[in-house]
């Protein structure tokens, strides 16, 4: 009975903290500092990515180009994605509440799944129209296609340039940056399509390009859905190796062992981590310096900005990395 008490109960002599210092007022999550210009950049990119598809849809209908309309629908998905990011930017600044102690950052993930559903539906419409064009080809105004596609190249190029700086500090901005870059290249492909149509009446190229754009859209949809599902399932982030984290922490002075490790994404740009840290028997105040060192280490080498640390003098349960939930089944 005494053995179980030492392994699974919180000991009166076993200090622990949940990523807090003694005064509770100096709690830090090491969140990446938000650039004051990020909100303005997102708003400007949002406006651009609304204007671009509107112009492209109008031009596509005038030029009878299903490829241009396909690119417009794809670009409109960027407007939705940037809108989500912009809303999340403002919601995230409000912080957590007593009803949502983890905040509202996962609203972005839920909205991303809805966005995927809308994109899949739009892809179905594009494919339907492309098949009709294969059966009944229509003349396409190549010059107009080039002109309107150029709007996409310029707009997406400016958007990528604006997001490039933030992409170095934010995973969300990094994803948006590569999305804008990919869209710029798609618009370049549509321009090439228009150029070919000026010299050759190969109108079948237009719906063929639509098929390729749909494949590109669905590929992105699968990636978004896969990432969103992993986040909602609290899966270990793909760039995080908990074995390496365990090894690096156990090499620190004053750390006797590390077990019961969890790593998960609170949102697409914030990684949380929890672990039991075994130390020699000591006062809580003596663990504060070690806790700060561990937090800084996790942020510097693993980009973990929300560590939750529990200090104890005996390894809980069997002391394995995942602890195998052994404490849950023991009775004292």
Order of alpha helices (4+ residues) and beta strands (2+ residues): alpha-alpha-alpha-alpha-alpha-alpha-alpha-alpha-beta-beta-alpha-beta
